[in-house]
Amino acid sequence: MTKLVNQFFALSDRHHSFLPMKKLLLVLLLCCCVSCQKKSNDEVKKDSTSSENDASPQLLLTKSGIEAFRQSDAALLNNSTNELKRQVNRILKDAINIPLPKDAGGGYTHEQHKKNYASLYQLAISHRLTADSTTLAYIKKMLKGYADLYPQLPLHPKAKENHPPGKLYWQGLNEAVSLFYIIQAYDLSREFMTPEERKHVEDNLLRPMADFLSVDSYDIFNKIHNHGTWSVAAVGMTGMVLKDDDMVERAIRGSNKDAKTGFLAQLDQLFSADGFYAEGPYYHRYAILPFIAFAKAIQQNRPEEQIFSYRDSILQKAVKTLLQLTDEQGRFYPINDAIKSKTWDSPEVLFATNIAYAAYEDPTLLPVIKHMGKVSFTDAGAQAAANINSETPIVYDRPSQVIRDGVEGNKGGIALLRSPQFGSGQLQAVFKFSTQGMGHGHFDRLSLSVYDHGEEIIPDYGAARFLNIEAKRGGRYLPENKSYARHSIAHSTVVLNERSHYNAQVENSEDHASILVDAQVQSDRWQSVTAIDSTAYDGSDLKRSLVMINDSSITHRPFIIDFFEVTAEEKTSMDLNYPFEGDIIHTGFDYTRPLEKEILGVQDGYQHLEVLAKGQPKDGTNFIKFTFLQAGRFYTISSLTDQNTEIRLTQTGALDPEFNLNSQRHLLLRQTDKVHHNFVTIIEPHGFFDPINETVGQPEPTIRGLSYERQGNVDIVSFEADGKTYLYVKVRENDRLKNHRINYNKKTYTWEGPKYLIKIP
C-alpha cells in the first residue's frame, strides 16, 4: 500500500492537470489502508483467541468449574478453598527441590517427588482461582526443572521386587500416578505459558513420560490390573491435553486399539456385575480414582463414547459398592491385602463420590460428601457442593446385601448381614465367598469378620505391611504377608490338616470360586446366607451358614448363629478359628498354660502363632462360653463341643524376628480324625463397661443353652434365652419342598421356606 501511494505522487508531479483529483484519490487510498490494517488486526486477534481456547482446561476442572469456585459461597467450597490456601502457603515457603532419584518407596527422593507432583497440582488450582503471579512462577519453574531432568534419567536404580521400575520412582506405577497429577497441573497452567515454555515441557517431560508408560512399559500399560489402570488414565489424559488422538485411542482401547486391553477392557474385567473390585476394597479405593477421573475426561473430550453408561453404568455400581464395603466409621473392610487405617475420607473417594454424583445425579452419595466436609477441585465437586444443604441426610444407609463377584456375577461374592441402622450401633457380619482376588488375594474361603459400633470384634488381619515406612523393608509388603497374613489361619474360617486353602497356591485358586446357595437379607428380624466351597481342599466340602437375628424379645442386641459343616474323604484334622479383639473375661473351659513357649504348627501361618493355653470342655457340658471385652462392650462366643473337642488360645508373634506382625489373639476349636463335623457357634454382643463412671451392665450373655440335631434334611440349632427355647431350622439345599415339618419334644412344628426361627411355647 505504501508503494501505491508513492507511485501516485510521482504521477501527479509529472501531470499537473491531475492535481485536482489528487486529494480525493489520496483520501480513498488512506481509507483502504485503514480498512486493510483493521482486517489484518482482526485476523491476528482471531488467531490469538483460537490459541487461547485451545489452551483452556480440558480435563476435570474447566472454566465453568473455576468460576463456580470463585463465586459460590457454599460451605463445602469455602472449606475446600480455605484448606487449599493453607497448603499453598506452606508450599511457597519452601524452595523447589527436584533431587536425582535414588531411594526406594518411603525414602527421601521418593517422597520428595511425590510431594512435588502434589504441590504442582495444588498450585495450579490455586493459580486458576487467584491469578497470583508468584504461584505461576513457581509452577513454571518446577515444570521446567522436571523437563530439564527427565530426558537424562535412566531406569530407577532400586527396582521394586517383581515390578518394572520407573525413572523417577522405584516402580512404574508411581510414574503413572505422577503423570496423572502433572498433566492436570499443566492443563490448568499452560494457558499462561509462552509457546516456547509449552514446547519445552511437552517435548521433554509430558510426551517422554507418556511414551515411557505406554511404549517402553508396554506390558504394564496393557495389563488388566490397577497398575494398568493408572497408566492408561495418565497417558489418555495427556493425549487429550496435547491433542494427540493416537495416544488417547491407545489408552481407551489398548495398544492394538482392539479393546482387548486398555480402559474399556479394564472396566469389563476388573469389576464384577455388581461393581465389586477383584482385589478387594483397599485396592478398589486406590483404583477408583484413575477410573472415575479418566471417565470424566473422556466424557468431557469424547462425549460420543457415553462412558458413564458403559456396561450398564458400571462406574456408578463401582462407587456405590465401594462405599458399602465400610464399617460404621467409614473404614474399608480389610479384605485381602489391605492397610486397615484407610477410610472413605481418602482423596480417591472424594473424587469418586463427586464425579459419580454429577454423572448420575445420585442423591444417595450426598451424605458421604457432606460427611467429608469438602469437595474435589473439579466441575463435579462444585456441582455436588451446590446441592448439599441442611436437609441433606448425615447418615449413610448401609443395608444388608449380597454383592456378587465375577464379570457375569456368578463367581461367589460378599454377603453383608447388618442389623437395622438407627444412627449408630450397627452389628455387621462380613461373609467372604468370592474369587481369590489375583496376586493380592488371601486364602480365606468362607471367612467371617464381625463389626459392632464400628469396632472390630472378629477381625480380618489385613496385610503385613507398613506402607512407605522405609525402616520396615522400604515400605514393601513384609515377608510375613506371605508367611502369615494371606494364610487361612489368619482368618475366621476352617483349616484342614493345618494347610491353607488351595495349598496357598494362587494359580490353583484363581480359577475357582465358592458357590452361593441361598441368601435372605430383606427382613429386619433375621437375615441369612449360605455358601459352599468344594475346591479349597481336594475331596472335601466346606459349607457355612450364617444368620443374624435381631429380636428384642430374645436378646437385647442382635446376635449371629454360625453353622459350619465340614465333610472330608478321609480322617482329617479340622480347625475353626475365631480371631478376636479385646480382653479375655471368661474362658468357660478347662485349660493349662504352657510353661515354655510353644508354637502351634510349622507352616501356612501356624508357625507364627504362639500357644497361650490348651483346653478342653468342662466335664458334663456340651458347649463352651468364651467372653471378651472390646471397646467397652462384652461379647460371648458360645460353641457346641463334644468329648473330642480341643481348644487353643493363640497369639501372633512367634518366629517374627523383626516384630512385623500386629498382636492378635485367636480362639481355635479343633476336631481330629474326623470325616464329618458340624461346628455350631453363637456370637452374642451384650452389656457394657464404663471405666469413667465405673459401671458394668449385663456382663453375662443372655443365651445359656446350645444344641444341634438333624432330622432328615433339616438342621436344627436350639438355644435358650431368658428361660425360653428357640429353634433355628435350616433346610438343606437339595430339599425343594416348600412346606416343612419337624418333631421337637413330642410336638410337631411346620413352616414354609428354607430357613425359619421357631419359638417353643
C-alpha positions, -999 to 999 in steps of 0.1 A, spaced: 0 0 0 29 24 7 43 17 -28 10 26 -44 9 59 -26 44 68 -37 36 59 -73 5 81 -71 25 112 -60 51 106 -87 25 105 -114 8 137 -102 41 156 -102 46 148 -139 10 156 -148 -1 189 -132 -36 185 -148 -40 156 -125 -37 177 -93 -74 185 -88 -81 148 -82 -50 143 -60 -67 150 -27 -97 128 -34 -76 98 -45 -54 102 -15 -83 100 8 -96 69 -9 -61 52 -6 -58 61 30 -92 46 38 -82 14 21 -50 13 42 -70 17 74 -95 -10 63 -68 -35 54 -49 -28 85 -81 -33 106 -88 -66 88 -52 -77 94 -55 -69 131 -88 -87 134 -73 -118 118 -44 -117 143 -68 -113 172 -89 -142 159 -59 -165 157 -48 -154 192 -83 -162 206 -83 -196 190 -49 -204 205 -62 -193 239 -92 -215 236 -70 -245 227 -51 -239 258 -81 -237 281 -85 -265 307 -97 -298 291 -99 -323 319 -116 -322 353 -117 -286 362 -128 -263 334 -136 -226 332 -172 -232 344 -159 -250 375 -133 -224 382 -159 -197 381 -181 -217 405 -153 -220 430 -146 -182 427 -182 -171 430 -200 -196 452 -204 -192 490 -213 -229 495 -199 -241 528 -181 -271 513 -165 -249 486 -153 -225 512 -139 -254 533 -120 -267 503 -106 -234 491 -95 -224 527 -77 -257 531 -61 -252 497 -49 -217 507 -32 -231 538 -15 -258 517 -3 -234 491 11 -210 516 32 -239 531 44 -249 496 55 -215 486 77 -211 517 100 -239 505 125 -237 477 119 -260 447 137 -293 452 140 -318 424 165 -345 435 181 -372 414 160 -404 420 178 -429 441 156 -441 470 130 -468 473 95 -463 484 94 -443 517 129 -429 510 138 -393 508 139 -388 470 108 -410 465 88 -389 490 101 -356 476 89 -364 440 55 -374 454 54 -342 473 63 -323 441 35 -336 419 10 -330 447 24 -294 451 22 -288 413 -14 -299 413 -24 -277 443 -5 -247 430 -21 -250 395 -56 -250 411 -47 -221 433 -34 -200 405 -66 -205 385 -86 -192 414 -63 -163 424 -42 -154 394 -13 -150 417 19 -143 397 42 -158 424 23 -191 422 25 -192 384 63 -185 385 67 -214 409 47 -237 387 67 -228 356 100 -232 374 91 -267 387 77 -279 353 109 -266 336 130 -283 362 114 -317 355 115 -311 317 153 -304 321 158 -336 342 136 -363 327 153 -369 294 186 -375 312 172 -402 336 180 -439 333 158 -465 349 155 -461 387 185 -477 405 162 -495 430 136 -515 412 108 -529 434 107 -567 436 86 -582 408 77 -547 395 92 -529 365 109 -497 376 101 -462 366 126 -434 361 116 -411 389 104 -439 412 112 -475 420 82 -488 402 64 -477 371 31 -474 390 44 -443 408 55 -428 375 19 -432 362 4 -416 393 29 -387 390 19 -380 353 -17 -383 363 -13 -352 385 13 -334 364 -9 -334 333 -38 -319 353 -15 -292 366 -2 -285 331 -38 -285 318 -47 -257 343 -15 -237 337 -5 -239 300 -28 -210 291 -4 -187 309 28 -201 294 46 -189 263 47 -212 232 84 -218 240 77 -228 276 49 -252 265 71 -268 238 99 -274 263 75 -291 288 56 -311 263 86 -323 243 109 -331 273 85 -341 300 49 -350 291 55 -369 258 85 -388 272 66 -398 303 36 -409 283 59 -428 259 77 -445 288 44 -456 303 27 -468 271 56 -479 248 86 -487 270 63 -503 296 40 -520 271 32 -550 293 20 -529 323 1 -504 300 -19 -534 286 -22 -553 319 -57 -558 334 -46 -546 368 -47 -514 389 -12 -506 376 -25 -507 341 -55 -485 351 -32 -458 364 -11 -460 332 -40 -457 307 -56 -429 327 -24 -408 328 -15 -414 292 -50 -408 280 -54 -376 298 -20 -364 285 -32 -372 250 -63 -351 254 -43 -321 266 -17 -325 238 -44 -331 212 -28 -365 204 -57 -387 192 -35 -418 188 -24 -415 224 -60 -412 236 -72 -441 214 -44 -464 228 -54 -455 263 -91 -462 258 -87 -494 236 -52 -507 243 -20 -505 223 -35 -526 195 -67 -505 196 -89 -536 196 -104 -531 231 -88 -563 243 -67 -542 267 -69 -506 277 -95 -487 297 -126 -504 283 -111 -538 290 -103 -527 325 -139 -518 330 -150 -551 316 -127 -574 335 -118 -558 369 -153 -551 382 -180 -577 388 -215 -573 376 -223 -555 409 -192 -533 409 -170 -554 432 -133 -550 425 -115 -583 424 -85 -573 446 -108 -561 474 -119 -527 489 -84 -514 497 -73 -516 461 -108 -507 449 -103 -475 468 -69 -469 451 -80 -478 416 -113 -459 416 -95 -425 412 -80 -432 378 -112 -450 367 -135 -422 376 -112 -393 366 -104 -407 332 -140 -414 326 -148 -378 334 -121 -366 310 -135 -389 283 -169 -375 288 -155 -340 286 -135 -347 254 -152 -376 237 -189 -375 247 -198 -399 219 -182 -427 240 -210 -424 265 -185 -437 291 -207 -433 322 -233 -456 306 -208 -482 296 -215 -517 308 -248 -508 324 -233 -478 343 -206 -500 359 -188 -470 374 -219 -460 394 -221 -495 408 -183 -495 415 -185 -463 436 -216 -474 455 -203 -509 462 -170 -494 474 -189 -472 499 -209 -502 511 -177 -521 519 -171 -499 550 -179 -502 587 -197 -475 606 -166 -454 610 -161 -454 572 -131 -478 574 -129 -502 545 -132 -539 553 -97 -553 552 -105 -580 527 -73 -594 510 -41 -573 512 -53 -541 530 -40 -514 553 -67 -511 580 -63 -474 585 -78 -465 551 -112 -448 553 -137 -433 529 -122 -399 538 -93 -406 514 -89 -383 484 -97 -411 459 -132 -415 474 -136 -377 475 -131 -375 437 -152 -407 431 -183 -395 450 -182 -361 435 -178 -372 399 -203 -401 403 -229 -377 418 -225 -353 389 -225 -381 362 -255 -400 376 -273 -373 397 -274 -399 425 -286 -383 458 -276 -413 479 -240 -401 475 -246 -368 491 -245 -379 528 -209 -392 522 -199 -360 505 -215 -339 533 -197 -360 559 -163 -353 543 -169 -316 547 -152 -306 514 -152 -314 477 -127 -321 450 -115 -292 428 -135 -304 398 -166 -292 380 -183 -322 397 -172 -310 431 -187 -276 426 -219 -292 414 -221 -315 445 -214 -287 469 -243 -267 453 -267 -295 461 -258 -301 497 -278 -282 524 -291 -285 559 -317 -310 548 -291 -334 533 -290 -366 555 -259 -371 575 -262 -409 580 -252 -431 551 -276 -461 547 -258 -495 550 -284 -522 544 -278 -559 543 -270 -572 509 -251 -597 487 -225 -583 464 -218 -607 435 -183 -614 423 -173 -623 387 -179 -604 355 -212 -622 350 -220 -621 387 -216 -659 391 -182 -662 409 -193 -661 446 -193 -628 463 -195 -609 496 -225 -611 519 -231 -582 543 -255 -590 572 -264 -559 591 -288 -551 619 -312 -523 614 -294 -489 614 -305 -464 639 -278 -437 638 -251 -459 653 -245 -492 669 -250 -515 639 -238 -551 641 -222 -562 609 -211 -596 596 -189 -597 565 -190 -632 548 -165 -637 521 -170 -664 495 -156 -646 465 -128 -653 440 -91 -652 450 -85 -616 442 -54 -620 420 -20 -615 435 -34 -595 464 -59 -622 474 -60 -642 506 -67 -679 511 -98 -674 532 -128 -690 515 -160 -688 536 -144 -664 561 -162 -643 586 -154 -610 602 -177 -591 626 -180 -554 635 -201 -537 661 -205 -499 666 -177 -495 640 -153 -516 661 -136 -549 650 -149 -578 670 -139 -608 649 -113 -592 627 -97 -599 593 -59 -595 597 -54 -575 565 -19 -570 553 15 -573 569 30 -540 557 40 -506 570 33 -485 539 61 -462 529 80 -466 562 115 -472 549 127 -489 581 102 -517 575 117 -532 544 113 -499 525 75 -499 530 71 -530 509 49 -559 518 67 -578 545 78 -614 544 51 -622 570 25 -611 545 32 -643 526 41 -665 556 11 -654 577 -14 -627 567 -25 -644 535 -30 -678 550 -63 -693 561 -54 -695 598 -52 -657 599 -89 -656 592 -121 -669 608 -126 -700 586 -120 -737 587 -85 -751 580 -79 -788 573 -47 -805 584 -30 -772 591 -28 -764 554 -42 -733 538 -69 -734 512 -55 -745 477 -22 -752 495 -16 -714 493 -11 -715 456 -26 -686 437 -26 -704 404 -48 -731 419 -72 -708 435 -77 -681 409 -99 -702 386 -123 -713 414 -150 -696 435 -173 -706 463 -210 -710 454 -238 -691 469 -265 -715 480 -291 -690 492 -295 -656 509 -323 -639 526 -314 -603 536 -346 -583 533 -361 -589 568 -351 -567 598 -358 -596 622 -334 -620 607 -311 -624 577 -292 -654 565 -267 -666 539 -253 -700 530 -223 -707 507 -203 -739 499 -168 -745 486 -157 -778 472 -124 -768 457 -103 -753 485 -94 -789 495 -93 -819 472 -121 -843 482 -135 -821 509 -166 -798 511 -169 -767 533 -203 -753 539 -210 -722 561 -244 -708 570 -248 -675 589 -279 -660 603 -282 -626 621 -312 -624 645 -325 -591 656 -354 -597 680 -355 -577 713 -378 -603 728 -349 -628 726 -318 -607 734 -312 -570 739 -288 -569 710 -287 -587 676 -266 -619 676 -252 -643 650 -256 -681 646 -226 -696 627 -231 -731 613 -200 -746 596 -202 -781 581 -171 -800 570 -171 -832 550 -138 -850 541 -129 -881 522 -107 -894 549 -100 -887 586 -89 -851 589 -79 -825 615 -103 -796 614 -97 -762 629 -123 -735 632 -106 -703 641 -120 -671 657 -96 -642 658 -108 -617 684 -100 -582 696 -101 -572 733 -95 -586 768 -104 -621 779 -130 -620 806 -142 -656 809 -130 -688 792 -157 -712 800 -135 -743 796 -107 -760 815 -72 -751 803 -35 -752 811 -8 -727 801 24 -740 786 54 -735 809 77 -729 779 70 -712 746 50 -734 723 43 -728 686 10 -741 671 25 -755 639 53 -755 613 38 -739 581 10 -720 564 9 -693 592 7 -718 621 44 -712 627 36 -676 637 11 -685 664 22 -690 700 0 -712 721 -12 -693 751 -34 -720 765 -46 -756 757 -81 -765 768 -110 -789 767 -147 -786 776 -156 -789 813 -170 -823 823 -207 -826 818 -210 -797 794 -218 -798 756 -207 -762 748 -183 -735 759 -189 -698 766 -159 -676 759 -164 -639 768 -141 -610 760 -144 -572 763 -138 -550 734 -144 -512 731 -165 -511 763 -188 -540 753 -189 -577 761 -190 -604 735 -195 -641 741 -187 -669 716 -208 -700 726 -197 -730 707 -210 -766 707 -184 -792 718 -180 -829 724 -156 -852 741 -132 -849 712 -130 -811 711 -96 -795 716 -93 -758 724 -64 -735 718 -59 -699 727 -31 -685 704 -14 -652 697 6 -639 667 43 -632 672 61 -665 670 91 -666 646 88 -629 640 123 -616 644 116 -581 632 84 -576 651 64 -572 619 32 -589 630 5 -570 648 -6 -586 680 -38 -606 676 -53 -635 696 -74 -664 685 -99 -689 699 -93 -721 679 -117 -751 681 -102 -784 668 -116 -817 659 -92 -845 650 -96 -877 630 -130 -867 616 -146 -872 582 -176 -851 591 -183 -824 616 -207 -795 623 -193 -765 641 -222 -747 657 -215 -713 673 -234 -682 685 -217 -648 687 -236 -626 711 -229 -589 719 -241 -580 754 -237 -554 781 -212 -527 786 -183 -515 808 -180 -478 815 -145 -471 830 -152 -434 836 -183 -440 857 -171 -474 869 -203 -491 860 -209 -525 844 -241 -538 828 -250 -573 817 -216 -589 816 -232 -623 812 -247 -635 779 -284 -640 775 -280 -672 756 -275 -701 781 -280 -734 763 -270 -746 728 -276 -779 710 -278 -794 675 -296 -822 658 -306 -832 623 -340 -846 612 -340 -858 576 -329 -828 555 -334 -803 583 -306 -789 606 -319 -778 639 -300 -754 662 -317 -749 695 -307 -723 721 -321 -710 754 -325 -673 762 -342 -660 794 -357 -694 801 -373 -698 767 -362 -722 739 -358 -713 703 -352 -734 672 -333 -721 642 -342 -746 614 -324 -748 581 -334 -770 552 -306 -785 532 -302 -772 497 -313 -804 479 -347 -803 496 -371 -785 472 -402 -789 493 -420 -757 502 -436 -769 534 -415 -785 561 -421 -801 595 -401 -814 624 -409 -830 657 -394 -815 689 -402 -826 724 -431 -847 711 -446 -817 692 -448 -811 655 -438 -777 640 -443 -766 605 -431 -737 583 -425 -725 548 -392 -716 532 -356 -729 536 -350 -713 570 -371 -703 600 -369 -693 636 -393 -711 659 -402 -701 695 -411 -731 717 -442 -721 738 
